[in-house]
Amino acid sequence: MSISIQSYLSLGILATDCAQGVPSGDESFYRKLIREGRLLGLTVFVFTPTLIDWEQATTRGFTCLPECGGFIEINFPLPGLVYDRCFNRDAAGYRLYKYTVSRLRNTPGLRFLGAGVKGKWEVYQLLKEDEQISSILPQTIRYRNLTQLLRPLDRGKILFFKPDGGSQGKGAVRILKDKKGFYYLTGKNTENKSFSHWFHTETDFSSFVRTFAGRKPYLIQPDLNLTASEGIPFDIRSLMQKNEHGHWELTGMAVRTGEPGSPTSNLHGGGKAREVLPFLTAHFGKYKARQLAKDVAGYSWRIAAVLEKKRGRMAELGIDFGISPDSRIWLLEVNSKPGRSAFRQLGNPKIFRKAVANPVRYAACLARHSRGQQQVPLPPCSITTVPLDQPEWDNRHLV
């Protein structure tokens, strides 16, 4: 099975299966990708693992035509390029997804826009070897038994307990033990609903953790107290993307604030997006705010370059940073399937459109080079920081 020359001009968005109709996800996002592809001469459609006919090298897919208005279902040859936006809700879905990705990657003439990262632990292992990035990594260990939680809690430590996989803050918990010996947990469940629990005994606490974590891999970190002066948790989302020339660019940055008392600031958990410089200026002062923004930008470039060097060609990364009250920057998470909610909330149409369009523009770049059998050159991997007065960085990125 191989891909025809015509298929090089098609981009398939690999999405999550649903019972009927357009695959699960952001339909508005799909529409924008399809429209951008039309402008660039690319056929863009949405498909899922269960829609593929491997014997015929085809797939049923959904696209939008100007004359139709809504989505229509068409039979397509397998695309030459795949943009992976598939999120799995259960073990069976994940197994099917892994099988599908493996077969697609082994299909001659088909390529993914970029490699992904398997989880937070893999990202930690890849980045801790870099001297500059390691300085902003929180101490992280893999959860294997309850003793790893109980001992530091007995010493008065506050811990952050989060799943190795997943996103949107689901399953992340802050844990402490008070002076009376009671255990207090606050966080988000797997449905992204806030919860808090008190446990008066170690037995009850341990039983809850066993049930809550189940068989899912979890990580343990110290709680970093990443809150603004009002006790509101916040982080900075930095969006790094390949552009129409095949090179990394910093599309934008946005502050995301969470609900008071929440251990996370993800927008899906009730948070809000805010502009970077005004927010940081209000909490750290004008000079420090610009320096922090500059440093976050520099780390973003370096993280993208280092991960690409270690994992292979990538297309986009959502990079989340925290800043502690003493102005120290921490790397919280790197997501190879980032959302755009923060940029949509802030209402900057130029940056939001770029955030949506860049994957298709990069796909068009790869399609051109594939037809010519050329390789898109990789950017240098020695970037350390990006000064604010350079063309790669200006206040337009400070969404």
Sine and cosine of phi, psi and omega as CSV:
sin_phi,cos_phi,sin_psi,cos_psi,sin_omega,cos_omega
0.00,0.00,0.78,-0.63,0.04,-1.00
-0.62,-0.78,0.17,-0.99,-0.07,-1.00
-0.98,-0.20,0.69,-0.72,-0.01,-1.00
-0.96,0.28,0.28,-0.96,0.02,-1.00
-0.86,0.51,-0.64,0.77,-0.02,-1.00
-0.88,0.48,-0.52,0.86,-0.06,-1.00
-0.94,0.34,-0.30,0.96,0.08,-1.00
-0.88,0.48,-0.38,0.93,-0.02,-1.00
-1.00,-0.03,0.25,0.97,0.01,-1.00
-0.85,-0.52,0.59,-0.81,0.03,-1.00
-0.85,-0.53,0.88,-0.48,0.05,-1.00
-0.99,-0.16,0.79,-0.61,0.06,-1.00
-1.00,-0.05,0.95,-0.32,-0.01,-1.00
-0.98,0.20,0.92,-0.39,-0.12,-0.99
-0.88,-0.47,0.07,-1.00,-0.01,-1.00
-0.99,0.15,0.66,-0.75,0.02,-1.00
-0.90,0.44,0.49,-0.87,0.16,-0.99
-0.65,-0.76,0.18,-0.98,-0.11,-0.99
-0.88,0.47,-0.65,0.76,-0.02,-1.00
-0.34,-0.94,0.32,-0.95,0.05,-1.00
0.97,0.24,-0.35,-0.94,-0.05,-1.00
-0.89,0.45,0.68,-0.73,-0.02,-1.00
-0.81,0.59,0.43,-0.90,-0.05,-1.00
-0.87,0.50,0.53,-0.85,0.01,-1.00
0.67,-0.74,-0.29,-0.96,-0.03,-1.00
-1.00,-0.03,0.98,-0.18,-0.04,-1.00
-0.88,0.48,-0.57,0.82,0.04,-1.00
-0.89,0.46,-0.63,0.77,0.04,-1.00
-0.90,0.44,-0.70,0.71,0.03,-1.00
-0.86,0.51,-0.69,0.72,-0.01,-1.00
-0.86,0.51,-0.68,0.73,-0.01,-1.00
-0.91,0.41,-0.65,0.76,0.04,-1.00
-0.90,0.45,-0.68,0.73,-0.01,-1.00
-0.90,0.44,-0.68,0.73,0.00,-1.00
-0.91,0.42,-0.66,0.76,0.02,-1.00
-0.90,0.43,-0.64,0.76,0.04,-1.00
-0.88,0.48,-0.65,0.76,0.01,-1.00
-0.86,0.50,-0.63,0.78,0.00,-1.00
-0.91,0.41,-0.47,0.89,-0.06,-1.00
-0.98,-0.20,0.11,0.99,0.02,-1.00
0.98,0.19,0.36,0.93,0.04,-1.00
-0.95,-0.30,0.68,-0.73,0.17,-0.99
-1.00,0.10,0.89,-0.46,-0.03,-1.00
-0.91,-0.43,0.76,-0.65,0.04,-1.00
-0.58,-0.82,0.29,-0.96,-0.01,-1.00
-0.96,-0.29,0.73,-0.68,0.05,-1.00
-0.61,-0.79,0.19,-0.98,-0.04,-1.00
-0.72,-0.69,0.23,-0.97,0.00,-1.00
-0.83,0.55,-0.60,0.80,-0.07,-1.00
-0.98,0.18,-0.15,0.99,-0.03,-1.00
-1.00,-0.03,-0.07,1.00,-0.11,-0.99
-1.00,0.09,0.69,-0.72,0.17,-0.99
-0.96,-0.29,0.99,-0.16,-0.11,-0.99
-0.92,0.40,-0.60,0.80,-0.04,-1.00
-0.90,0.44,-0.62,0.78,-0.03,-1.00
-1.00,-0.03,-0.08,1.00,-0.06,-1.00
0.83,0.57,0.68,0.73,0.02,-1.00
-0.74,-0.67,0.16,-0.99,0.08,-1.00
-0.47,-0.88,0.59,-0.81,0.21,-0.98
-0.97,0.26,0.65,-0.76,-0.04,-1.00
-0.54,-0.84,0.26,-0.97,-0.02,-1.00
-0.91,-0.42,0.71,-0.70,0.07,-1.00
-0.60,-0.80,0.09,-1.00,0.03,-1.00
-0.86,-0.50,0.72,-0.70,0.10,-1.00
-0.92,-0.38,0.62,-0.79,-0.05,-1.00
-0.81,0.59,-0.61,0.79,-0.08,-1.00
-0.98,0.18,-0.21,0.98,-0.07,-1.00
-0.99,-0.16,-0.48,0.88,0.00,-1.00
1.00,0.10,-0.92,0.40,-0.04,-1.00
-1.00,0.00,-0.16,-0.99,0.03,-1.00
-0.98,0.20,0.60,-0.80,0.12,-0.99
-0.81,-0.59,0.49,-0.87,-0.01,-1.00
-0.99,-0.17,0.79,-0.62,-0.05,-1.00
-0.71,-0.70,0.46,-0.89,0.11,-0.99
-1.00,0.02,0.85,-0.53,-0.05,-1.00
-0.90,-0.44,0.49,-0.87,0.30,-0.95
-0.90,0.45,0.44,-0.90,0.08,-1.00
-0.82,0.57,0.65,-0.76,-0.08,-1.00
-0.95,0.32,0.36,-0.93,0.10,-1.00
-0.98,0.20,-0.42,0.91,-0.02,-1.00
-0.76,-0.64,0.62,-0.79,-0.02,-1.00
-0.82,-0.58,0.77,-0.63,0.09,-1.00
-0.96,-0.30,0.95,-0.32,-0.12,-0.99
-0.99,0.15,0.94,-0.34,0.08,-1.00
-0.80,-0.60,0.56,0.83,-0.06,-1.00
-1.00,-0.05,0.82,-0.58,0.03,-1.00
-0.86,-0.50,0.77,-0.64,-0.12,-0.99
-0.97,-0.25,0.66,-0.75,-0.06,-1.00
-0.99,-0.17,-0.26,0.97,-0.04,-1.00
-0.51,-0.86,0.13,-0.99,-0.08,-1.00
-0.90,0.43,-0.65,0.76,-0.02,-1.00
-0.90,0.44,-0.68,0.73,0.04,-1.00
-0.89,0.46,-0.61,0.79,0.00,-1.00
-0.92,0.39,-0.66,0.75,0.02,-1.00
-0.89,0.46,-0.67,0.74,0.03,-1.00
-0.90,0.43,-0.65,0.76,0.02,-1.00
-0.87,0.49,-0.73,0.69,-0.01,-1.00
-0.89,0.46,-0.65,0.76,0.04,-1.00
-0.89,0.46,-0.71,0.71,-0.03,-1.00
-0.89,0.45,-0.73,0.69,-0.01,-1.00
-0.88,0.47,-0.66,0.75,0.01,-1.00
-0.87,0.49,-0.72,0.69,0.00,-1.00
-0.92,0.40,-0.65,0.76,0.01,-1.00
-0.91,0.43,-0.67,0.74,-0.01,-1.00
-0.91,0.41,-0.44,0.90,0.01,-1.00
-1.00,-0.07,0.13,0.99,0.04,-1.00
-1.00,0.08,0.88,-0.48,0.00,-1.00
-0.84,0.54,0.70,-0.71,0.05,-1.00
1.00,0.06,-0.07,1.00,0.00,-1.00
-0.94,-0.34,0.66,-0.75,0.03,-1.00
-0.64,-0.77,0.51,-0.86,0.11,-0.99
-1.00,0.08,0.48,-0.88,0.03,-1.00
-0.85,0.52,-0.57,0.82,-0.01,-1.00
-0.22,-0.97,0.27,-0.96,0.07,-1.00
-0.97,0.24,0.38,-0.92,0.06,-1.00
-0.94,-0.35,0.01,-1.00,0.11,-0.99
-0.90,-0.43,0.60,-0.80,-0.15,-0.99
-0.98,0.21,-0.45,0.89,-0.04,-1.00
0.10,-1.00,0.04,-1.00,-0.06,-1.00
-0.91,0.40,-0.57,0.82,-0.01,-1.00
-0.92,0.38,-0.66,0.75,0.04,-1.00
-0.88,0.47,-0.69,0.73,0.03,-1.00
-0.87,0.50,-0.68,0.73,0.01,-1.00
-0.87,0.49,-0.72,0.70,-0.01,-1.00
-0.90,0.43,-0.62,0.78,-0.03,-1.00
-0.95,0.33,-0.61,0.80,-0.12,-0.99
-1.00,0.02,-0.39,0.92,-0.08,-1.00
-0.93,0.37,-0.29,0.96,0.02,-1.00
-0.98,0.21,-0.25,0.97,0.03,-1.00
-1.00,0.04,0.82,-0.57,-0.13,-0.99
-0.87,0.49,-0.67,0.75,-0.05,-1.00
-0.96,0.29,-0.67,0.75,-0.03,-1.00
-0.96,0.28,-0.55,0.83,-0.04,-1.00
-0.86,0.51,-0.44,0.90,-0.03,-1.00
-0.94,0.34,-0.28,0.96,0.00,-1.00
-0.93,-0.36,0.19,0.98,0.02,-1.00
-1.00,-0.02,0.82,-0.57,0.11,-0.99
-0.91,0.42,0.54,-0.84,0.10,-1.00
-0.84,0.54,0.77,-0.64,-0.10,-0.99
-0.69,-0.72,0.73,-0.69,0.10,-0.99
-0.75,-0.66,0.41,-0.91,0.06,-1.00
-0.99,0.13,0.71,-0.71,0.03,-1.00
-0.97,0.25,0.82,-0.58,0.01,-1.00
-0.80,-0.60,-0.50,0.87,0.02,-1.00
-0.43,-0.90,0.27,-0.96,-0.09,-1.00
-0.91,0.40,-0.42,0.91,0.01,-1.00
-0.86,0.52,-0.53,0.85,0.01,-1.00
-0.90,0.43,-0.41,0.91,0.08,-1.00
-1.00,-0.03,-0.69,0.72,-0.15,-0.99
-0.91,0.41,-0.67,0.74,-0.06,-1.00
-0.90,0.44,-0.78,0.62,0.03,-1.00
-0.91,0.41,-0.52,0.85,0.06,-1.00
-0.91,0.42,-0.62,0.79,0.06,-1.00
-0.89,0.45,-0.47,0.88,0.00,-1.00
-1.00,0.04,0.11,0.99,0.05,-1.00
1.00,0.03,0.16,0.99,0.01,-1.00
-0.97,0.23,0.53,-0.85,0.15,-0.99
-0.97,-0.24,0.76,-0.65,-0.14,-0.99
-0.90,-0.44,0.44,-0.90,0.11,-0.99
-0.90,-0.43,0.84,-0.54,-0.13,-0.99
-0.89,-0.45,0.91,-0.40,-0.11,-0.99
-0.65,-0.76,0.49,-0.87,0.01,-1.00
-0.94,0.35,0.54,-0.84,0.03,-1.00
-0.92,0.40,-0.60,0.80,0.03,-1.00
-0.97,-0.24,-0.05,-1.00,0.04,-1.00
1.00,0.09,0.05,-1.00,-0.05,-1.00
-0.42,-0.91,-0.09,-1.00,0.07,-1.00
0.91,0.41,0.29,0.96,0.03,-1.00
0.98,0.21,0.08,1.00,-0.03,-1.00
-0.91,0.41,0.74,-0.67,0.06,-1.00
0.98,0.18,0.09,1.00,0.00,-1.00
-1.00,0.01,0.69,-0.72,-0.12,-0.99
-0.67,-0.74,0.65,-0.76,0.19,-0.98
-0.99,-0.16,0.71,-0.71,-0.08,-1.00
-0.78,-0.62,0.71,-0.70,0.12,-0.99
-0.60,-0.80,0.30,-0.95,0.07,-1.00
-0.83,-0.55,0.85,-0.53,-0.08,-1.00
-1.00,0.10,-0.02,-1.00,-0.09,-1.00
-0.93,0.38,-0.35,0.94,0.04,-1.00
-1.00,0.09,-0.07,1.00,-0.01,-1.00
1.00,0.01,0.18,0.98,0.03,-1.00
-1.00,0.04,0.57,-0.82,0.01,-1.00
-0.98,-0.18,0.73,-0.69,0.00,-1.00
-0.84,-0.54,0.80,-0.60,0.01,-1.00
-0.85,-0.53,0.68,-0.74,0.12,-0.99
-0.62,-0.79,0.66,-0.75,-0.04,-1.00
0.07,-1.00,-0.47,-0.88,-0.03,-1.00
-0.84,-0.54,0.68,-0.73,0.08,-1.00
-0.99,0.12,-0.10,-1.00,-0.06,-1.00
-0.93,0.36,-0.25,0.97,0.08,-1.00
-1.00,-0.08,0.14,0.99,0.00,-1.00
0.92,0.40,0.45,0.89,0.07,-1.00
-0.99,-0.11,0.69,-0.72,0.01,-1.00
-0.93,0.38,0.58,-0.82,0.07,-1.00
-0.50,-0.87,0.33,-0.94,0.13,-0.99
-0.53,-0.85,0.58,-0.81,-0.03,-1.00
-0.63,-0.78,0.61,-0.79,0.20,-0.98
-0.95,-0.31,0.68,-0.73,0.09,-1.00
-0.81,-0.59,0.80,-0.60,-0.08,-1.00
-1.00,0.06,-0.23,0.97,-0.01,-1.00
-0.74,-0.67,0.45,-0.89,0.05,-1.00
-0.89,0.46,-0.57,0.82,-0.01,-1.00
-0.89,0.46,-0.73,0.69,0.00,-1.00
-0.91,0.42,-0.67,0.74,0.03,-1.00
-0.88,0.48,-0.73,0.68,-0.03,-1.00
-0.89,0.45,-0.64,0.77,0.02,-1.00
-0.89,0.46,-0.67,0.74,0.02,-1.00
-0.89,0.46,-0.71,0.70,-0.04,-1.00
-0.88,0.47,-0.68,0.74,0.01,-1.00
-0.86,0.51,-0.69,0.72,-0.01,-1.00
-0.95,0.33,-0.67,0.74,-0.07,-1.00
-0.90,0.43,-0.74,0.67,-0.03,-1.00
-0.97,0.25,-0.57,0.82,-0.03,-1.00
0.85,0.52,-0.72,-0.70,0.00,-1.00
-0.99,-0.14,0.06,1.00,-0.03,-1.00
-0.96,0.26,0.65,-0.76,0.07,-1.00
-0.93,0.36,0.70,-0.71,0.00,-1.00
-0.82,-0.58,0.36,-0.93,0.05,-1.00
-0.86,-0.52,0.46,-0.89,0.03,-1.00
-0.87,-0.50,0.75,-0.66,0.05,-1.00
-0.69,-0.72,0.35,-0.94,0.15,-0.99
-0.94,0.33,0.54,-0.84,0.10,-0.99
-0.96,0.29,0.77,-0.63,-0.15,-0.99
-0.99,-0.17,-0.01,1.00,0.02,-1.00
0.81,0.58,0.82,0.58,-0.06,-1.00
-1.00,0.00,0.95,0.33,-0.06,-1.00
-0.79,-0.61,0.44,-0.90,0.13,-0.99
-0.98,0.20,0.04,-1.00,-0.10,-0.99
-0.87,0.49,-0.46,0.89,0.00,-1.00
-1.00,0.07,0.13,0.99,-0.03,-1.00
0.99,0.14,0.22,0.98,0.01,-1.00
-1.00,0.03,0.82,-0.57,0.04,-1.00
-0.93,0.36,0.59,-0.81,0.06,-1.00
-0.52,-0.85,0.41,-0.91,0.17,-0.99
-0.59,-0.80,0.07,-1.00,0.04,-1.00
-0.87,-0.49,0.85,-0.53,0.08,-1.00
-1.00,-0.05,0.84,-0.54,0.07,-1.00
-0.93,-0.36,0.78,-0.63,-0.04,-1.00
-0.94,-0.34,0.94,-0.34,0.08,-1.00
-0.98,-0.19,0.75,-0.66,-0.03,-1.00
-0.62,-0.79,0.48,-0.88,0.19,-0.98
-0.97,0.23,0.61,-0.79,-0.02,-1.00
-0.97,-0.24,-0.21,-0.98,-0.06,-1.00
-0.92,0.39,-0.22,0.98,0.05,-1.00
-0.99,-0.15,-0.02,1.00,0.01,-1.00
1.00,0.09,0.31,0.95,-0.03,-1.00
-0.88,-0.47,0.45,-0.89,0.05,-1.00
-0.90,0.43,0.57,-0.82,0.21,-0.98
-0.54,-0.84,0.47,-0.88,0.07,-1.00
-1.00,0.05,0.97,-0.25,-0.06,-1.00
-0.94,0.35,-0.66,0.75,0.00,-1.00
0.04,-1.00,0.17,-0.99,0.05,-1.00
-0.69,-0.73,0.53,-0.84,0.01,-1.00
-0.52,-0.85,0.61,-0.80,0.14,-0.99
-0.99,0.15,0.65,-0.76,0.10,-1.00
-0.84,-0.54,0.83,-0.56,0.02,-1.00
-0.96,-0.29,0.54,-0.84,0.01,-1.00
-0.95,-0.30,-0.05,-1.00,0.04,-1.00
-0.96,0.27,0.59,-0.81,0.04,-1.00
-0.81,0.59,0.75,-0.67,0.01,-1.00
1.00,0.02,-0.22,0.98,0.01,-1.00
-0.98,0.22,0.59,-0.81,0.04,-1.00
-0.98,0.20,-0.16,0.99,-0.03,-1.00
-0.77,-0.64,0.26,-0.96,-0.02,-1.00
-0.82,-0.57,0.47,0.88,-0.03,-1.00
-0.95,0.31,0.63,-0.78,-0.06,-1.00
-0.90,0.43,-0.52,0.85,-0.01,-1.00
-0.94,0.35,-0.24,0.97,0.01,-1.00
-0.98,-0.20,0.32,0.95,0.04,-1.00
0.98,-0.22,0.17,0.99,-0.02,-1.00
-0.99,0.16,0.06,-1.00,0.01,-1.00
-0.75,-0.67,0.44,-0.90,0.03,-1.00
-0.99,-0.14,0.61,-0.79,0.01,-1.00
-0.65,-0.76,0.35,-0.94,0.02,-1.00
-0.95,0.31,0.56,-0.83,-0.15,-0.99
-0.93,0.36,-0.86,0.51,-0.12,-0.99
-0.89,0.47,-0.72,0.69,0.04,-1.00
-0.86,0.50,-0.65,0.76,-0.02,-1.00
-0.92,0.40,-0.77,0.64,-0.02,-1.00
-0.91,0.41,-0.60,0.80,0.02,-1.00
-0.88,0.47,-0.65,0.76,-0.01,-1.00
-0.90,0.44,-0.47,0.89,-0.10,-1.00
-0.95,-0.30,-0.35,0.93,-0.06,-1.00
-0.79,-0.61,-0.09,1.00,-0.06,-1.00
1.00,-0.03,0.37,-0.93,-0.13,-0.99
-0.89,0.45,-0.75,0.66,-0.06,-1.00
-0.91,0.42,-0.76,0.65,-0.03,-1.00
-0.89,0.45,-0.59,0.81,0.00,-1.00
-0.88,0.48,-0.71,0.70,0.00,-1.00
-0.92,0.39,-0.60,0.80,0.02,-1.00
-0.92,0.39,-0.66,0.75,0.03,-1.00
-0.90,0.44,-0.69,0.72,0.02,-1.00
-0.88,0.47,-0.66,0.75,0.03,-1.00
-0.89,0.46,-0.68,0.73,-0.02,-1.00
-0.93,0.37,-0.65,0.76,0.05,-1.00
-0.87,0.49,-0.66,0.75,0.04,-1.00
-0.88,0.47,-0.71,0.70,0.00,-1.00
-0.89,0.47,-0.69,0.73,0.05,-1.00
-0.89,0.45,-0.58,0.81,0.00,-1.00
-0.88,0.48,-0.73,0.68,0.03,-1.00
-0.87,0.49,-0.70,0.71,-0.06,-1.00
-0.92,0.38,-0.67,0.74,0.01,-1.00
-0.86,0.50,-0.70,0.72,0.02,-1.00
-0.87,0.49,-0.70,0.72,-0.03,-1.00
-0.92,0.40,-0.69,0.73,-0.03,-1.00
-0.92,0.39,-0.71,0.70,0.00,-1.00
-0.90,0.44,-0.63,0.78,0.01,-1.00
-0.91,0.40,-0.61,0.79,0.02,-1.00
-0.90,0.44,-0.56,0.83,-0.07,-1.00
-1.00,0.00,-0.53,0.85,-0.11,-0.99
-0.96,-0.29,-0.17,0.98,-0.07,-1.00
0.98,-0.18,0.07,-1.00,-0.11,-0.99
-0.83,0.56,0.72,-0.69,-0.01,-1.00
-0.83,-0.56,0.24,-0.97,-0.06,-1.00
-0.92,-0.40,-0.62,0.78,-0.03,-1.00
-0.31,-0.95,0.43,-0.90,0.01,-1.00
-0.59,-0.81,0.74,-0.67,0.21,-0.98
-0.99,-0.13,0.88,-0.47,-0.12,-0.99
-0.90,-0.44,0.82,-0.57,-0.07,-1.00
-0.95,-0.31,0.79,-0.62,0.00,-1.00
-0.87,-0.49,0.58,-0.82,0.17,-0.98
-0.93,-0.37,0.40,-0.92,0.07,-1.00
-0.75,-0.66,0.86,-0.52,-0.03,-1.00
-0.99,0.16,0.26,-0.97,-0.03,-1.00
-0.84,0.55,-0.40,0.92,0.03,-1.00
-1.00,0.01,0.27,0.96,0.08,-1.00
0.96,0.29,0.31,0.95,0.04,-1.00
-1.00,0.06,0.73,-0.69,0.00,-1.00
-1.00,0.02,0.68,-0.73,0.05,-1.00
-0.79,-0.61,0.64,-0.77,0.12,-0.99
-1.00,0.05,0.84,-0.54,-0.07,-1.00
-0.99,-0.14,-0.68,0.73,-0.12,-0.99
-0.26,-0.97,0.49,-0.87,0.12,-0.99
-0.79,-0.61,0.81,-0.59,-0.09,-1.00
-0.86,-0.51,0.84,-0.54,0.00,-1.00
-1.00,0.05,0.00,1.00,0.12,-0.99
-0.80,-0.60,0.91,0.42,-0.15,-0.99
-0.96,0.27,0.49,-0.87,0.13,-0.99
-1.00,0.01,0.08,-1.00,-0.01,-1.00
-0.84,-0.55,0.24,0.97,-0.14,-0.99
-0.85,0.53,-0.64,0.77,-0.04,-1.00
-0.88,0.48,-0.67,0.74,-0.04,-1.00
-0.96,0.27,-0.51,0.86,0.06,-1.00
-0.94,0.35,-0.65,0.76,-0.02,-1.00
-0.89,0.45,-0.60,0.80,-0.10,-1.00
-0.97,0.23,-0.26,0.97,0.13,-0.99
0.96,0.28,0.48,0.88,0.12,-0.99
-1.00,-0.09,0.99,-0.13,-0.15,-0.99
-0.90,0.44,-0.53,0.85,-0.04,-1.00
-0.92,0.40,-0.75,0.66,-0.02,-1.00
-0.95,0.32,-0.63,0.78,0.01,-1.00
-0.89,0.46,-0.67,0.74,0.01,-1.00
-0.90,0.44,-0.64,0.77,0.02,-1.00
-0.90,0.43,-0.65,0.76,0.01,-1.00
-0.87,0.49,-0.59,0.80,0.01,-1.00
-0.98,0.18,-0.66,0.75,-0.15,-0.99
-0.98,0.18,-0.46,0.89,-0.12,-0.99
-0.83,0.56,-0.66,0.75,0.03,-1.00
-0.86,0.51,-0.61,0.79,0.01,-1.00
-0.96,0.29,-0.63,0.78,0.04,-1.00
-0.89,0.45,-0.65,0.76,0.05,-1.00
-0.92,0.40,-0.62,0.78,0.05,-1.00
-0.88,0.48,-0.67,0.75,0.03,-1.00
-0.89,0.46,-0.60,0.80,0.06,-1.00
-0.89,0.45,-0.73,0.69,0.02,-1.00
-0.90,0.43,-0.61,0.79,0.00,-1.00
-0.90,0.44,-0.68,0.74,0.02,-1.00
-0.88,0.48,-0.71,0.70,-0.03,-1.00
-0.95,0.33,-0.53,0.85,0.04,-1.00
-0.90,0.43,-0.67,0.74,0.00,-1.00
-0.91,0.41,-0.55,0.84,0.00,-1.00
-1.00,-0.04,0.05,1.00,-0.01,-1.00
0.84,0.54,0.58,0.82,0.06,-1.00
-0.97,-0.26,0.28,-0.96,0.02,-1.00
-0.94,-0.34,0.71,-0.70,0.09,-1.00
-0.96,0.29,0.84,-0.54,-0.04,-1.00
-0.91,0.41,0.61,-0.79,0.05,-1.00
-0.98,0.18,0.53,-0.85,0.06,-1.00
-0.95,0.31,0.32,-0.95,0.04,-1.00
-0.90,0.44,0.50,-0.86,-0.04,-1.00
-0.96,-0.27,0.33,0.94,-0.07,-1.00
-0.94,-0.33,0.27,0.96,-0.02,-1.00
-0.93,0.37,0.73,-0.68,0.04,-1.00
-0.93,-0.36,-0.72,0.69,0.01,-1.00
-0.46,-0.89,0.36,-0.93,-0.01,-1.00
-0.85,-0.52,0.95,-0.31,-0.01,-1.00
-0.86,0.51,0.49,-0.87,-0.05,-1.00
-0.92,0.39,-0.36,0.93,-0.05,-1.00
-1.00,-0.10,0.19,0.98,0.02,-1.00
-1.00,-0.03,0.42,-0.91,-0.03,-1.00
-0.87,0.49,-0.45,0.89,-0.01,-1.00
-0.95,0.30,-0.18,0.98,-0.12,-0.99
-0.57,-0.82,0.84,-0.54,0.13,-0.99
-0.47,-0.88,-0.01,-1.00,-0.13,-0.99
-0.91,0.42,-0.27,0.96,0.02,-1.00
-0.92,0.40,-0.38,0.92,0.03,-1.00
-0.98,0.18,-0.28,0.96,-0.09,-1.00
-0.99,0.11,0.88,0.47,-0.03,-1.00
-0.93,0.37,0.00,0.00,0.00,0.00
